[in-house]
Amino acid sequence: MNGQKSIQGTENEIVEEFSLFDSWDDKYEYIIDLGKKLSPLDEKYKIDENRVRGCQSTVYLVADYRDGKVYYKAESDAVIVKGLISMLIRVLSGQKPDDIVMAPLNFIREIGMMTHLAQTRSNGLLAMVKQMKNYALAFKVKAAAMNQ
């Protein structure tokens, strides 16, 4: 595994971190802090084809495939969304396409995100997950085609 945590291992860490907070105000504060730590996306990636559809706020998501693993970068104009995408990147970036496609991402439900986000934000979160899995699937198909 060359030091890379499994998707499940990282999810468990996030669930543990969120269990330290008593209130949702504190959890939101933590999500916002996570978003602030997200590296800004290069302007050249902020183009329409990299926008995540189904998000109320603007989210740009790009993926790169190296050494059999998928790496994500993203940015959003909304602080909460930026925090959410930073958690998804933490869980999924650097993983194999198969693992990403198959990941149930239970941490989202376990930390209570789906019940505490407005419906539009929940839809946006699901749209980001879908886009990340679509990238992984595309890289998987491409890699399989090259190995023919």
N, C-alpha and C positions, 0 to 999 in steps of 0.2 A: 504493500500500500504506500510505500515511500513517504511515510509521515502524514499522508492525506487522511483526514477523518472520513468515515463513512457518512452518507447522507443521514442515516438514523442517528449516528453519534452526534452530529452537529445539531440535529433537531432536538435531541435530548438536552443538549447544553442550553439551547434557547428556552426550552420549557422550564429548565431549572432557573435560568436568569429571571424569567418572568415571575416565577413563584416567589421571588424575593420581594416583590412589590405588593403592597396591600391594596392599593386603590388603582382604579383605571386612569386617574390623573397621572399617577406616577408611571404607569405603563406607557401611556401616550408620550410622556416626557422622555422616557427611555427610547421609544421608537423614533422620536424626533432627533435625539442625540445620535442614534445609529445612522440616520439619514445624513446628518452633518458630517459624518466620517466618510461618507461615500465619495470616492474620487470624482471630480467633475469630468464629464464626458467631453471629448474633443468636439469642437464646433462642427467639424466635417461629418460627424455622425448624426447631427441633429437635422435629419432630413425626413421627409414624409414617410418613406418606406421603412424607416426604423421606429416609427410611432406605434405604440401599442393601441390597437383598436379596442373600444369598449371601456376605456378609462375616461373618467370625467376630466381629470387633469391631464396635462401633457406628460407623457412618459416615452422616453427614447430608450430602446433596448437593442444592443448589438451583441453578437456572439462570435467567438473565434474558436477554431478547432486546431489543437496542436497535440501531438503525441498521444492521440486516441482519447483526448479529453476535451470537454467543452468549457470555455471561459466566457463569462458574461461581464458586460459593463452596461450601466444604465444611469439615467438621470431623470428627475421629475421636477416640475415647478411647484409641487405641493409637498410641504414638509413631512406630513404623515406618510404619503405615498413613497417618498424618498426613503423613509425608514423601512417601509414594508419591502420595497425592492432590494434594499441592502440586506435584509434578512434572507430573502430568496437567493440572492447572489451568494451569501455566506454558505447556505445549505447546498446549492447546486453547482456553483462554479468549481471547475477542476475535477469534475466527476465524469465518468464514462457515459456516453449517450444512452445506453441501455438502462443504466441505473437512474438517470434523470427521467427518462420516459416512464419507468415503472414506479418511481417514488410516489407514495401516497400523500406525502407532505402532511402528516397528521398533526404536526406541531401547530399549524394554523388554527385548527379546531381546539387543540389542547390548551393553547394560551388564551382561548376565548375570542380570537379575532373576529370570527364570523358573526358572533352575537353582538359584538361591541362596535362594529363598523356600520356606518349607514349603508343601506342597500346598494347605492351607487358605488361606494368604496369597495364593498364585497365583490361586486361585479368586476370592478377594476382589478382587484387582487387576483381573481380567477382568470381574468384576461392576461395578466402578466405571467401567471403560472402556465397557462396554455401556450403563450408565445415562447416561453423558455423551453417547454417540452417540444414544441414544433421545431425549434432550432436544433435541438438534440436529435430529433427524428430525421431531419434533413441531413445532418452530418453522418448519422448512422447509415442512411441509404447511400449517400455519396461514398462513404468509406467501403461499403459492401460492393458497390459498383466498381470501385478502383481495384478491389482485390479479386475481381473475376478473372 
